[in-house]
Amino acid sequence: MSTFGSTRFLLAGIAATALFALGISAAVRSRVSVEVPADLARQAISAASPKEQARAATRLAALAAQRRPDGSGAVIASLQETLTSGSTPEVRAAAIVGLARTGDRSVLAVLVEAIEDDDPLVSGRAVAAVQHLLGVRYEMEEQPLDREDRRRLAGMARTDMAALDGSGRAWWEAHTVPGGTW
């Protein structure tokens, strides 16, 4: 076989492989649904059962960890809505995890408010999220925290938030605690 013949055979094989891959890619894309943060927030807030609400909140929290081409603004807004309007502790706790996963310190105010939630699951997750985003550790003697402890911790977190300078860099570097990720 000539060099031209083998090259033509090789090019035909590459073209067939590319077409096959494109076919698989199109088939996969047609089966994968794009989850819209606002829709997931609505489901987390008003689905028929608490189990469905928690499932939607968990999916919404998972979106927070993804780098989205449209930015994370829609995800953050949906998570904040879910946190403030969620009817079950599991839904609110999942929203807190999602907000922490964004790594965006603009969510600190809503997380600090959640520290004062009466449910121990919600307040505990909020404390952990605030510590994660601020890079601090608050000493807590007893678990679950009583109302006064939650109020005191929220006050400490507000003080730490106020200590952030314009860029937050100097404060962040002085107070960063090595730790894991969410």
N, C-alpha and C positions, 0 to 999 in steps of 0.2 A: 504494500500500500504506500502511496506517495505521502510526502509530508503534508501536502494540501489536503489529501483525503483524511488523514488522521486528525488534522486540525479541524476540519469540517465536522468530523464525528465528535470531537471534544466539545466544540461550540454547541452542537445539537444537544449533547448531554447536559451542558451547563444551562442551556435555555430550558430544557425539560425540567431540570431540578428547580430552577427559579420559578417557573410556572406552577410547579407542584407546591412550592413553599408559599407562593402568593395565594394559592387556593386554600391551603391550610390556614393561613393568616386570616383570610376573609371569612372562613368558616368559624374560626375562633372568635373573631371580632363580632360576628353576627350573634353569637351565643352569650357574649359577655355584656351585661347591662351596666350602664354608667349610673352610679348612684348619685343622686342630687342631694346635697346636704340639707336643703330646706325641706325636701320630701321626707328624708329620714328624721328630721326634727319633728315634723308633724306626726309621723308614725310613733315616735318615742313619747310624744305628749298625749296623743289621743287614740292610739290603737285600742282595739276591743279588749285585749287582755293584758295584764301586767307583764306576762312572759313576752308577748309581741312587742310591747313598749321597750322592755329591756334589750331585746334582740336588736331593735332599730337603733337604740342608743349606743350599743356596743359597736355596730357597724359604722355609725357616725364617728365614734371615737377612733376607730381604725383608720378612717379617712384622714384624721389629723396627722398621722405619722407619715402619710404619703406626701411627696413633693408634687404639688399640683400646678399645671401650667397656668391655670387661672388664678393662682395665688391661694392663700389660705383664708382670706377674708370671709368668704361665704361659709367655710367650715367653722371658723371661730364664731361668727354670728349665730349659726345654727346650734353650736354647742352651748353658747351662752343662753340662748332661748330655752334649750332643753334643760339646762341647770336651773334656771329661774322658774320654769313652768312645769317641770316634771313632777308627776304625782307620787312616784314611788322612790324610795331611797336608792334602789338599784339603778334607776334611770339617772338620777342626779349624780350618783357616784361615777357612773360610766362617762357622763359629760365632763366631770372633773378630770378624769384620767385623760380624756381627749384634749381638754384645754392644756393640761400639763405637757402632753406630747407635742403640741405645737411649738413649744419652746419660746413662745411670744410673751414677753413680760407685760404687754398691754392688758392681759387677762387677769392680772394680779388682784385688781379691785374686786371683781366678782368672786374670785377664789377666797379672798379674805372674808367676804361676807358669808360664804359657805362654811367657814370655820365655826360660825355661831349656829349652824343648823342643829336642831334637836336630835337628829338621828346620828348615832355614833359612826355608822358606816360613812355617811356623807361628811361629817366633820373630820373624821380621821383621814379620809382621802384628801380633803381640802388642806389639812395641815401638811400632809406629805407633799402635795403639789406646790404649795407656797414655799416650803423648804427647798424643794427641787429648783424652782425658778429663781429664788433669791440666793441659793447656794449657802444656806444657813441650816443650823440644827437647833431646834427649840427643845429644851429639857422638859419632859412631861413625866410626872411621878406616877400617876395612876391612869389606867385605861378602863373603861371609856372615860373621857373627860366630862366633868360636870359643867354646868352652865357657866359658873364663875371662871373655871379654867379656860373654857372656850373663849369667853369674853377677853380674858387676859392675853391669851395667845393671839387673838385677832388684833388687839392693841399693839402687841409687840411687832406683829407683821406690818401694821400700818406705819409704825415708827421706822422700821427697816425700809419700807417703800419710800417714805419721805426722805430718807438719807441718800437715796440715789441722786447723783449729780446729773447734770445735763445729758451726758452720754451714758452714765452709769458705769463706765469702764473702771474708773479709779476705785469706786466702791466695790464693784464686782470682783476685781482682782484682790482687794484686801479681805474679802469675805468668802471667797470661793472654797467650798468644801469638796474634796474629791469624792465622787460617788458614781453610782450606776446611772443607767438611763431608764426611761419609762418603757 
